[in-house]
Amino acid sequence: MIYIYTGCMASGKTENAIDKILSFKEPFIVFQPSNNLRDKGFAKSRTGKSLPATRVNPHEDFLKIIAEKSKGYDIIGIEELFFFQKDRKKFIEFILKSSKKKEIVLPLPDYYFNGESIELLELLRPYSIVHTGESGLCEECGCLATRSQRLYKGKPEFFDAEKVVPESPKGTKSPFSYFPVCFKHWQVLPPKEDRLYPKYIKNYLNIKNLKFS
């Protein structure tokens, strides 16, 4: 079976995934992309819960490594699945095949910063039990958070900026910052490429207008 714990930043995804993995009371292995800069070697929630994680380079033959290292484990956790874009079709096939005999637990955001859906989530959703966390609060007003805001040098990002940028460890200097927000305080600038404006309307403007119409 595949269990997906999704939501925006600070919505309890990792904490709920850790609780699920531990609930099986069986040996487990958790994989983490090596470009996770925040919690190297640990799947760690913002409340402090953590599990040891095996780091895997998403730009190398990660599928072979995960398949080999997960032998002998009936519980598999994979953090930040969206970093593993190489051979995406084969990776999905591996997860689906593995889920017939193993329990697969995936903490995964539901949307990129610009409002577009996470492709791997949508591909796996029909075959999974999906839990959406609702514990995150907007850092601007304290209301329920629904999106993850990303800033570059203190300003909202353009819609067509790079979708996946690793979150930096606390205390380190980075031009990027992330925090949970409600729809009202969620900001995304128009794309630099005009051809992407229809997507901007669909994934950002229409959502904002729908929530406040």
C-alpha positions as CSV (number, residue, x, y, z in Angstrom):
1,M,0.0,0.0,0.0
2,I,1.1,3.6,-0.7
3,Y,0.5,6.2,2.0
4,I,1.0,9.9,0.9
5,Y,1.0,12.7,3.5
6,T,0.7,16.0,1.7
7,G,0.0,19.6,2.3
8,C,1.9,22.9,2.4
9,M,4.8,23.8,4.6
10,A,4.5,23.1,8.3
11,S,1.2,21.1,7.7
12,G,2.5,18.0,9.5
13,K,3.5,15.9,6.5
14,T,6.8,14.6,7.8
15,E,5.5,14.1,11.4
16,N,2.5,12.1,10.2
17,A,4.7,10.0,7.9
18,I,7.1,9.2,10.8
19,D,4.1,8.2,13.0
20,K,2.8,6.0,10.2
21,I,6.2,4.3,9.6
22,L,6.6,3.6,13.4
23,S,3.1,2.3,13.7
24,F,3.9,-0.8,11.6
25,K,6.5,-1.8,14.3
26,E,8.6,-3.4,11.6
27,P,12.1,-2.7,10.3
28,F,12.1,0.2,8.0
29,I,14.3,2.3,5.7
30,V,13.9,5.9,4.8
31,F,15.5,7.5,1.7
32,Q,16.3,11.2,1.3
33,P,17.6,13.1,-1.7
34,S,21.2,14.2,-1.2
35,N,20.3,17.8,-2.2
36,N,18.2,18.1,0.9
37,L,20.3,20.7,2.7
38,R,18.1,21.2,5.8
39,D,18.2,17.9,7.6
40,K,21.1,15.9,6.3
41,G,20.7,12.2,7.1
42,F,17.4,12.5,9.0
43,A,13.8,12.7,8.0
44,K,12.9,15.4,10.5
45,S,9.6,17.2,11.2
46,R,9.4,20.8,12.3
47,T,8.2,19.6,15.7
48,G,11.4,17.7,16.3
49,K,10.4,14.1,15.5
50,S,13.0,12.3,13.3
51,L,14.1,9.1,11.7
52,P,17.5,8.2,10.3
53,A,17.5,8.5,6.5
54,T,19.8,7.1,3.8
55,R,20.9,9.8,1.4
56,V,20.6,9.2,-2.4
57,N,21.9,11.4,-5.2
58,P,18.8,12.1,-7.4
59,H,21.1,12.8,-10.4
60,E,22.7,9.4,-10.4
61,D,21.2,5.9,-10.7
62,F,19.0,6.4,-7.6
63,L,16.4,3.8,-8.6
64,K,19.0,1.0,-8.6
65,I,20.4,2.2,-5.3
66,I,16.9,2.4,-3.6
67,A,15.9,-1.0,-5.0
68,E,19.1,-2.6,-3.7
69,K,19.2,-1.0,-0.3
70,S,15.4,-1.6,0.4
71,K,15.8,-5.3,0.1
72,G,14.8,-7.0,3.3
73,Y,12.6,-4.1,4.4
74,D,8.8,-4.2,4.3
75,I,8.5,-0.5,5.2
76,I,10.0,2.1,2.9
77,G,9.8,5.9,3.3
78,I,10.9,8.3,0.7
79,E,11.3,12.0,1.4
80,E,10.9,14.9,-1.1
81,L,9.9,12.7,-3.9
82,F,9.8,15.6,-6.4
83,F,13.6,15.8,-6.4
84,F,13.7,12.4,-8.1
85,Q,12.7,13.5,-11.6
86,K,15.2,11.4,-13.5
87,D,13.5,8.2,-15.0
88,R,10.2,9.4,-13.5
89,K,8.2,6.7,-15.3
90,K,10.4,3.9,-14.1
91,F,10.4,5.3,-10.6
92,I,6.6,5.3,-10.5
93,E,6.5,1.8,-11.8
94,F,9.0,0.7,-9.0
95,I,6.8,2.3,-6.3
96,L,3.7,0.7,-7.6
97,K,5.3,-2.7,-7.9
98,S,6.9,-2.4,-4.5
99,S,3.6,-1.4,-2.9
100,K,2.1,-4.8,-3.7
101,K,4.3,-6.4,-1.1
102,K,5.6,-3.5,1.0
103,E,4.2,-0.4,2.8
104,I,5.4,2.8,1.0
105,V,5.2,6.1,3.0
106,L,5.7,9.4,1.2
107,P,5.6,12.9,2.7
108,L,5.1,15.2,-0.2
109,P,4.0,18.8,-0.8
110,D,0.7,19.1,-2.8
111,Y,1.8,22.2,-4.8
112,Y,4.9,24.0,-5.9
113,F,5.4,27.6,-4.7
114,N,3.7,28.8,-7.9
115,G,0.5,26.8,-7.4
116,E,1.2,24.1,-10.0
117,S,0.5,20.5,-8.9
118,I,3.4,18.2,-8.0
119,E,3.4,15.8,-10.9
120,L,4.5,12.7,-9.0
121,L,1.8,13.2,-6.5
122,E,-0.9,13.3,-9.2
123,L,0.5,10.2,-10.9
124,L,0.5,8.3,-7.6
125,R,-2.8,9.7,-6.2
126,P,-5.1,7.1,-7.8
127,Y,-3.2,4.2,-6.3
128,S,-2.7,5.7,-2.8
129,I,-4.3,6.6,0.5
130,V,-3.8,10.4,0.6
131,H,-3.9,12.4,3.8
132,T,-3.8,16.2,3.6
133,G,-2.3,17.9,6.6
134,E,-4.1,21.0,8.0
135,S,-1.9,22.0,11.0
136,G,0.1,24.8,9.3
137,L,-0.6,28.4,10.1
138,C,0.0,31.4,7.9
139,E,3.0,33.3,9.1
140,E,1.4,36.6,8.0
141,C,-2.0,36.4,9.8
142,G,-2.2,33.1,11.7
143,C,-5.0,31.6,9.6
144,L,-4.9,28.1,8.2
145,A,-2.0,27.9,5.7
146,T,-2.8,26.5,2.3
147,R,0.3,27.3,0.2
148,S,4.1,27.5,0.6
149,Q,5.4,31.0,-0.1
150,R,8.8,31.4,-1.6
151,L,10.8,34.6,-1.7
152,Y,14.0,35.4,-3.5
153,K,16.0,38.2,-1.8
154,G,12.9,39.1,0.1
155,K,10.6,39.4,-2.9
156,P,8.0,37.0,-4.3
157,E,9.2,34.7,-7.1
158,F,8.1,34.8,-10.8
159,F,5.7,32.1,-11.8
160,D,8.3,30.5,-14.2
161,A,11.2,30.5,-11.7
162,E,12.9,27.2,-11.0
163,K,10.3,25.1,-9.3
164,V,12.5,23.0,-7.1
165,V,15.1,24.9,-4.9
166,P,16.3,23.1,-1.8
167,E,15.5,24.8,1.5
168,S,18.7,25.8,3.3
169,P,19.5,24.8,6.9
170,K,18.5,27.2,9.7
171,G,21.1,29.8,10.5
172,T,22.7,29.8,7.0
173,K,22.5,32.6,4.5
174,S,20.5,32.0,1.4
175,P,18.7,34.3,-1.1
176,F,15.7,32.0,-0.9
177,S,13.2,31.8,2.0
178,Y,10.1,29.6,2.5
179,F,7.1,29.9,4.9
180,P,3.5,28.8,5.0
181,V,0.8,31.3,4.0
182,C,-3.0,31.4,3.5
183,F,-4.5,32.2,0.1
184,K,-4.8,35.9,1.0
185,H,-1.1,36.3,1.6
186,W,0.2,34.0,-1.1
187,Q,2.1,35.9,-3.7
188,V,3.5,34.8,-7.1
189,L,4.7,37.3,-9.8
190,P,3.6,37.0,-13.4
191,P,5.8,34.8,-15.6
192,K,8.7,36.4,-17.6
193,E,7.6,34.3,-20.6
194,D,4.3,35.5,-22.0
195,R,3.4,32.0,-23.3
196,L,3.1,30.8,-19.7
197,Y,0.5,33.4,-18.7
198,P,-2.4,31.1,-19.2
199,K,-0.9,28.7,-16.7
200,Y,-0.4,31.6,-14.3
201,I,-4.0,32.5,-14.6
202,K,-5.1,28.9,-14.1
203,N,-2.8,28.0,-11.2
204,Y,-2.6,31.3,-9.4
205,L,-4.9,34.1,-10.4
206,N,-8.1,32.0,-10.7
207,I,-7.4,30.3,-7.4
208,K,-6.9,33.7,-5.7
209,N,-10.0,35.1,-7.3
210,L,-12.1,32.0,-6.5
211,K,-11.2,32.2,-2.8
212,F,-12.1,35.9,-2.5
213,S,-14.9,36.3,-4.9
